[in-house]
Amino acid sequence: MSFFLNPKIADRARDPQALIVHPHAQRTGGNTMRNHVLSAALGRERVFCRNRNGAVKWRALTDKDIAGFAAITDHFDFGPNAITRPLLPVAVLRHPLYRAVSLYHFIRRKTAHREHALAKSLDLEAFYLAASEANPRYYRNLQCRRVCGTDDARMALETIAAKYLGVGFTEELDEFVAALGRLMHWRALDVREAEDDDAARYDPLVTPAFRERVLADNEEDLLLYETMRKGDPLALPRRAPRDEARTLVNRAKQWAKGIRDRFQ
């Protein structure tokens, strides 16, 4: 499947008050979605993002904060907040192996990144090992957390099925944007230049050991990506008892956090 549009949420797209919400992990097409999709379709002044409004603190936002905006896009974990407008969450996923390689090259170019010096001094595999140990939340299962607030593929899939308008993939982003545009009645947008054949570009750089390590570290992101690629139904088969127990614990933690946030 090259994209997913949720028929349970599609009617909400007709609501003029609906707010598009795009939480995204670094190196999954965020700049393209912000500049060449949302800003192009809705107007730059109607897109709330860190480049124009400061870092987006999703959990703290209210209707007053986003008055006049039609979309929010930034690096944040999706979850409950005080916004009462109808929400249209969308996600763009990337195979976690290729996200890891792309992130390394991005950090090597980005002189202001806190791990730039480390990336310049190490090769891909050595950098990943060092950086992911020092900052695991940035390198491991971040796509699941962006989708649902926790690094759990089952919970991410349940959140998508219940709340998300759509999901696309970086290597076929144009197809997702075209389908989203038809649903939202946008003018035609062409983002084919942003697409890459990740396998052709990055596989020559990847050793078997590096592949094995990244996919082991990003097991939940890989499950999310592969399950979404298969299309409906967005469900995982029953997993090992240890994994199912972990999901129950994650659900309990998320429920408890929601209660705390409500009374703070």
C-alpha positions, 0 to 999 in steps of 0.5 A: 500500500502506498498510502492510507486514508481513514474512512472513519475520519474522512468526513471530518475533512469537510469541517472548516474548523478542522485542524490538520496535525502533523507530528513527525520524526526527523528525516521523515519528510517534515520539511516537504510536508511543511513547506511544499504541502501544508504551506502551499495548500493552506498558506504559509501564515496558516501553518503553525510550526517551530520555524515561525512560532517557536517549538511546538509544545503540543500538550500545552496548546489551547484553542487560543494558541492556534486561532487562525491556523489550519495546520500544525506540524513539528517534532512532537508526540501526538496525544490529548490536549486542550484543543477542542477543534476537530483534529485531522492527524496525518503521519509520514513513515520511513523505513527505520533503517533508512531513517537512521542512515539519512539522520547520520548524513543530516547531522554531518551537514547540520553544524548546529546539531549537538551531535554534529562533531560526533558524526563528523568524527565517526563512520555511520556504524560507529556513530549510530552505536555511540549516538543511540546509546547516548540519546536512545529516544532520538534514534530508537522507535521515535516514529511510534512515539510521534504517532501515539506518545509511546514506543509501541507499534500496537498502540500506534496502529490503534491510534491511527485506526481511531484518530488519524486521517491518513498515513503516507510513506516518504518514498511515495509521498507524492501519491499520499499528497495527491490523495490527501489533496483530493479529499481536502479539495486542494490545488494539485501539488507535485512533490515528486522531487522530494522522493528518493529510492532509499534502498538504491541510495543507502543499501551500498552503505549498510553492512549486515551488522548495522542493519541487524542492530538498527532493526533490533533497536527499532523493532516497534517502528519496523512493525508499524511501518511494515503493517501500514505497508500491508494496508487494512486491517491495521492490526498486529497478530498476537505477539509473545506474552512479553510483548503483549504485557508491555503493551498493557503496561504502556496503556496503563502509563498513558492512561495515568498520564492523561489523568495527571495532565487533566488535573494539573 
